[in-house]
Structures are given as C-alpha cells and as structure tokens.
C-alpha cells in the first residue's frame, strides 16, 4: 500500500520545473505502464491500445503466447 502511494507521489512530478526531475518521473510512469499498469492511478495510465488489451499480468514463469505478428 505504501509503495502505491509513493508511486502516485512520484508520478505527480512530471510537471515539475526541474528538467531532470520531470524526465525521471515520466520514465517511471512509462516503466510502470509496461510492467504493471494497475499500480498507476487512472489518470496516469493513458489511453489503452489494442496491444495493451492483450497484455495480462502473468504469474511467475507463466507463458502467454501471442497468436499474431
């Protein structure tokens, strides 16, 4: 729970005036969009695409073959 709150606080720094802070906040958002979208708040998740609908949160060593190229 505490990690979620910390992640929400970091994501709010994307409009910060320091360039390095805002860049790192945006890269952190992008990382969590790729790895676990559900940890981000709804506003930071962005619009879903067709590729993101096919992504599932997999358990350890679970495989999900893609049927299209």
N, C-alpha and C positions, 0 to 999 in steps of 0.2 A: 504494500500500500504506500509506503514511504517513497519507494522508487518511482511509482506513478506520479506522485506529487512533485518530486524533484524533476522528472522529465517534463511535466507541464510547465514548471517554472523556467527550465532551460529553453523550451520552445517559444516562450514569450520574448526572448532576447533577439529574435530575428529582425526587429525594427530598431535595435539599439544603435546609437550614433557611432560607436567604435566599429570599424570595418572587420577587425579580426573576431570580435565577439559575435557580430551578426552572421559572419560566414560560418563560424563553428556551430552556431545554433541551427542554421539552415542545413548544414551537413548532418547534424544529429537528427533532424527531422527526416531527412532523406533516408538515413540508415534505418530508422525505425519504420518508415513506410515500406521498405523492402523486407525487413526481418519479421516484425510483428506489428501490424497496423493497428491492432486493437489496443495497444498501450497508449497511443496518441489520443488526444482529445478530438472530438468530432470535427472541429474547425481546422485542425492541423492535418487531418487525414487526406484532404484533397478529393478531387472527383475520381470515382472509380472508373477503371477502363476494363475492357474485355479480359485482358491478361490478368488483372488483379482479381477478377471474379473467379478465375480458375485456381488461384493460389489458396492453399489451405495451410493452416498451422499444423505441421506434422509433428508426431511424437519422435522420440529418439530412434534413429535407424529405420524409420518408416519411409517407404518409397512411394512416389506418386508419378507414374509415367505420363507424359504428355502425348496426346493422340494426334497432335497436329504439328506442323513445322512452319 
